[in-house]
Structures are given as C-alpha cells and as structure tokens.
C-alpha cells in the first residue's frame, strides 16, 4: 500500500476560483498539471441542466475507482489492477456563458506517481497530431510496416518522450484506418463464404477476432483436408505475410507445409489487418487450438534483409 502522496506546490497548481473559457482549456490545464506531477487524467461525472447544457464536470486521476469483478466470467490471466480508488480530482462549475470555474480540488494521490522519463507513456499524455497521422497514412500506403513507421518517429525524436505517442497508439491508428476501408458488405460476403464452406465441409473451421472498438479485424480458416494434413505433416510450417495483393492491402498469411511427396500443402490461412504482436499471437493461438495443440518443431518465416549503409 503506497502512502498518500501530495503533489508539490506550484504556481500552476489548480485552485478553487480559477476560470477557463472552454472545456478544452480547462482539460488542457489540468492535464498539463498532471503531466508535470506524474499521473494521467480521465474525464468523469457530468451534471446537466434541463436543457442539456453542462452544469458541472469532473476530471479525475486515471486510477480513480476500482475494477469491477465480473460475476459470470472468470479470466484465466487477469489484467493487473490499474485503479487504486485514488481521490485526486478537479471539479468545474459551468455557467450559462460557458465559463468554467474551479469549484473543488483534491491533490492527494494514494499511489506511486510516474517518474519524468515514464510520464509520456500515460494515456492522457499520448496523442497523434494531425501531421503525424498524415505521415503515417503516407508511409502505410507506401508499404512500410507498423514497427518501421514507429521506429521512424522514434529515430526522428531526440528522446522517446518527445515522440508524443507509443508504438501501441500507432498500431491502433493503422488498424482503425484499415477497418474503415473494409466495407460492411465485404465483411458479410466473406462471412457468407466461410459459413457456406462450413456447410459443405463439417470439419471446416473459421475464426475471427473483434477489435476493442467492436469491428471485426483478423480472420483465420482451415478446411478438413488442411487439418488432416497438419496431423501428418505439421512438423515443419512455413509462414509468410508478404502477400498484400487485395484491394485493402491486408496481409494474407498462409500457413504451408510439405507432404511425403514433397508437395506443398495448405494448413490454414488468415487475413490480418496488421502485423502486430497481438495479431500474430491471436493467429497462432487460434491455429494451435484447431490443430489440437500440436506444435510444429520448426517454423520458417520471412526475414527482413538488413540494408547495408556505406560509410
């Protein structure tokens, strides 16, 4: 249990009576204070008038509250507890002229605050700026992979904290852009095809992954023949994601092997929205599940060629 931590006094410390002309100004002020003192901010309770306009609003420490225990679902690997019921907050009263006045402040925290070299990783202090999104779009269209895109920004910044976002933010943005390109009609067509194959072949298996925002992301499928072939010839698997010939430029990832006649056999295939660790973990966990947990002894995969730089 961490002792109560009180933020250091500062001329920019929130105090009752301070006024701001908009929600953005009020939030930016408190978020800047939070960044200086090592915590992240989350928007919280809103009280509205009968006409729908805001009467008051709170911004709280991201560790406010506690994680609820799910009564019907037991997680095998629960996430680490991120909330400590921290009471730090700032409350604003908003008049009919949209003037935001600080009415209440609680500066005390009941958890360890982030160090200066870690604070840039906290959620409220990470943001993709418009020019960064535009550059990511251009690089993604040019064929750069997510890790190469983030490495570019990291190399361009003199310090990691100056990038403004972390690798996960860039990967999520690229995934979201890919999902926006995928029309609902095309998803329905693919699902109809997979279901029709399952009717033809009861052993046909398919799975899909749903993004945290609700959209379908990755697809995997394997027919009965592929499952049988893997049971016999699954000691060696070839895995490659260099095929991006579809109109959405989604990586197509076949899992291949070789039978006793030295013929190529297909063990399964996937369409991926990105080439992140999360996508690969989901794909191989799904692949192992349908293959009864049998693990290959060897996996051949692509290896990026390192560019030689002339001295």
N, C-alpha and C positions, 0 to 999 in steps of 0.2 A: 504494500500500500504506500503510494507516494504521499509525502506531506503536502499540505496546502501550499501552493506556490503563488506568490503575489507578483504581478508584473511590475517592472521597475517604473518609477515615476518619470514622466517625460512631458515636454511642453505640448506634445501631440496626444497626450493621454485623454481618452474620452471623459467628458464631464457633463452632468446634467445642465441643460440650458443652451448647449451648443446647437446651432441651427444649420440646416442644409436646404438647398433649393430643389433637390430631386432625390429619388430613391438611389439612383446610380451614384450620386455624390456621397450620400450617406453610407452606402455599402462600401464604396472605394476607400473612404476614410477609415472605416473600422477594419477592412481587410488589410490596408496598409499597416495599421497599428498591429494587427495580428501577425503579419509577416515579420515585422521588426522584433516581436516578442516570442515567436516560435510556435504559433498554433494556427489552425485552419478554421475558417468561418463557414457557417451554414445558415441559410435563411430559414426562419421558423414561423411562429404563430403570427397570424394576421387577423385583426379585428376590423370589420367593415360597418359602414353606416347602412341605413335602409336603402340608399340609392346606389349602393355597390362600391362607393369610394372608400379608400382605406382610412381608418381612424387611428390605428396603431400597428406597429410591426416590430418584431424582434429578430435580431441576428445573434446567433449563439455560437459557442465553440463547437467544433465538429464532434467532440467527444461528449456532447450533452446527451442525456438519456441513456437507456440501456438496451441491449439487443434482446428482442423477444424470443422466447423458446417456442419452437413450433410443436404444437401438441400432437400432430398426426404424422410428422416426418422426422426420422432420426438420421442425422447426417453422419456418415462413417468418418469423415475427416472434417470436423467443424472448423470454421474460419476463426482466426484469432480474435479475441474480444477487442474491439476498437473503441467502444464507448465506455466511459467511466462515470456517467451521470454528473459530468462537470457542470457547474452552475454559472460559469462565466458567460456574460451576455451584455447586449446593449439594446435598449428599447426606445423606440421613437414614437412620438405623438405627431400625427399629421393633420394640419388644419385644412380648411376648405380651399385655401390658396396653394395647397401642396407644399407648405413649408414643413420640413422635418425637424422636430425639436427633440433632443435627447432628454428622456424623462427618467431613465433608470440605467445604472451601470453596475455591473459586478465584474471586478477584475481578477478575482481569485480563481485559480485552477487547482484541481486535485490530481493532476497527472504531470509527468515529465514533459517539459516543453522541448521543442526541436532545436537542435543546435543551428547556428547560422549556415553551416555548409550542408544542412539537410532540409531546411525550411522550404526550399524551392520545389521539393518533391510533394509537399502537401497539396491537396486537391484545389483549394480556393486560390492558390498562388500559381497555378498552371493554366496557361491559356494559349491557344493557337491564334496568332494575329492574322488578319486578312491576307497580308502579303505572304505569310508563311504557308497558309492554306493554298494560295495560288501557286506558289513554288512547288509544294508537294504534289498538286494536281499535274503540273507540267512534268515533274520527274517520274510520277507514276505512269503517265501516258507514254513517256519515253522508254519505259521498260525497267526503271530502277526498282529494286526490291525494297520492301519496308525497312529492313535493317540498314540498307545502303542509304536510304533517304535520311533516317535519323542520324546516322554516322556523319553525313554531310553537315547537318546543322550543328552537331556536337563539335566537329572539327573547325567550323567557322567561328564558334564562340571561344573566347579565351578561357572561360570557366564553365563547367557544367551548369551552374545555377543561372548562367546568362542565356541559356537556350530558351527558357521560358516554358518548356513542357518536357515531358519524359517520353521514352520510347512507346509506352502503352498508349499515350494520347495520340501520337502519330499513327500508330497501327489502327486504333479505333476509328480515327478520321478516314483513313484509307478504306477500311471495311465499310463504313457508313456510306461513303461515296459509291462503292461498288454495289451496295444494296439498293441505292437509289436508281442505279442503271438497270437493275433487274426488274422488269415489268411483272406485275401480278399475273398477267395472262401466261407468261412464260413459265412461272413457277407452277401454275395449275397444269400446264401442258406436261411439264416434267413429272409432276406427281401422278398425273393420269397414266403416263407411260410406265412409271415404276409399279403402280398398282396393277396395271394390265399384265405386266411381266410376272407379277406375283400370282395372278390368276392362272396364267399359262404354266408356271413352274412353282409349285407349292414350296419348294426349297429356296426360291429366290428371296434374297434378303436386301432390304434397304434401310437406311437411317439418315436422319437429318438433324442438324444442330440449329438451335434457335438462339439468336443473339439476345443479350440482356435487354435490348430495346424492343424485342418482340418479333423481329424479322428473321426469316429463315436464312441461314448462312451456308454451312457446308453440307454436301451430300455425299453419301457413300452407298455403293451397291455391289452385290456379288450374286451370281446365279448358282444353281445347284451343281453344275459342272465344275465351276471355279472352286467351290467348297470341297468337292471330292478330290480335285487335282491338288489342292493345297495339302490335304491329308496325306497324299503320297509324295508330293514333290516340293513341300514347303520348307525344306531345309535352307534353301537359298532364295532370297527375294530381291528383285531389282525394283527400285523406287525412284521415280523421276518426276519433277514438276515443271519441266521446261516447255511443255506444250500449252500455249496460250493462243490458239487459233480461233476460238469462239468470239462472237461479237462483243462479249462483255470482258474479254481479256482475263477471264478467270482461269487460274492454273488447273489444268486437267492432270490428275495424278493416278496413273495406272500402277498397279502392283503386279509385277510379272515374275514368272519363273520358267523353268525348263524341265520338260519331261524326260523319260528314259530314252526317247528317240531324238533328243536334242532339239525338240521343237518348242517354240515359245508358247507358254500357256498364261492365261489371264487369271489371277487370283481375286481380283476386285478392282474397282475404280472409284475415283472421287472427283468432284468438282469443288474447289476451295475458293473462298473469297479472298484469302490472303495466305501468305506463307509464314505466319507467325508460329511461335512455340505452341500457343493454345490450340491452333488449328491442327497442327501435327499430332499433338498429344491426343486430341479428340479422335483423329483419324485412326491412329494405331491402337488406341483403346477399343474403338469400335471394331476394327479389323480383328483384334485378338479375341473379342467376345464372340463374333460369328464363327471364328475358326476354333472354337472350343478351348482357347487359352494356349494353343500350341505356338511356341515362339520359334522363329527361324534361327538357325545357327549363324547365318551371315546375311547382311543386307548391303547390297550395292546401291549407291546413290550418287547423284551428281556431286561434283566437287568444283568449286569456282577456281578458275585459273587466276593466279596472282599476277598482276601487271608488273612488269619489270620497269623500273624507273632508271633512266640514265643519270649518272652522276655528273 
